[in-house]
Amino acid sequence: MKLLIIPALLTCLHLTAQEPVDGPYIYCPNKDTAVAFTLLQQGDVLRSSARLIRRSGPGSNTFTVPVANHPEWNFTVQLHDAPIPPAEYEMPEQLFALSDIEGEFAAGRALLISGNVIDSQYNWTFGKGHLVVAGDLFDRGVDVLPWLWLLYSLEEKAHAAGGFVQVLLGNHDIMQLNGDYRYTDARFFKHAWTLGRDIRTLFDEDAELGRWLRSKNIIERTGSYLFMHAGLSPDVLRMNHTPEQINTLCRPWYAAARKNIPDSLQCFFDSRSPFWYRGYFASPALDEAVVDSTLQQYHCRTIVVGHTITDTTLAIRYHGKVLGIDVNQHEGHHAALLINREGLYSVDEKGNRLLLSLSKE
């Protein structure tokens, strides 16, 4: 009889196991403490668990980030400050750039490992190199929180090695901050309700990730490469602002409704903005003379953008003056840009490298 009962108990325990499915969402009621909420699934029941985190003290400000369906991918994160990053950097010995992961954590993780940016245990292995993420961290995919927390954690690891993580905001990131959820997976509305929050406050200013996102830029120059999510329209170009000036002007309005943004700044948030503009890949395309003016004005030789899905490989436009790196990660096409002393390469999730010739149209 006892032998029959034990398997039954084990089966019952398995059926009622609580599996983490999202989180943690961390909110900071004051400067010293934070509360981490993780969403747990137990059968058909979704609930949240809470844990108090101290922002200072050895080991007291760390927490585990679960990756749904892949517990072997879980990782530990330490809270840190989120200062506003520079808008311009010297060119590092190597640079790895990707965009539009949009919550596809498996794809982002695979690309970072294949590019030798991290190892399978999330250690920074890129030395003094820079990782550039050209926007669209959110939407479409369901593993948004792990992707955000991974980038957050890599900032400190890169800094310790002399490297840097440059995270730029894209249109989907701005949409999350200003309350436009057209592309947000429905489960996140349920998750917000379970946490007792309006979805519009998931990444509010009291949220650790909300604070972190608000610190980010929308345009940066690294060496002779100009990075942003979408592109620079003629209207923005005519403003004659430096990258730092653009970021400083736009940052206070990231979470604002479009109607509340001053008329003088509308071109930075509508279809002409650095995170919405599609002119480089439109038909008819933007005149090459405008691209040349952009390169001259910003003292760079190549503009690197995501946003517009170009193909299953990186796209070279305007004889190498523009590189498109959105290859539709959501549909299973994975590639990133590697720049080192030997040249520019397209790198896939298996580590295969293709040398790029920037003389192509």
Summary of the structure (lengths in Angstrom):
residues: 361
radius of gyration: 21.4
end to end distance: 76.2
largest distance: 84.4
contacts: 1179
relative contact order: 0.13
helix: 32%
strand: 25%
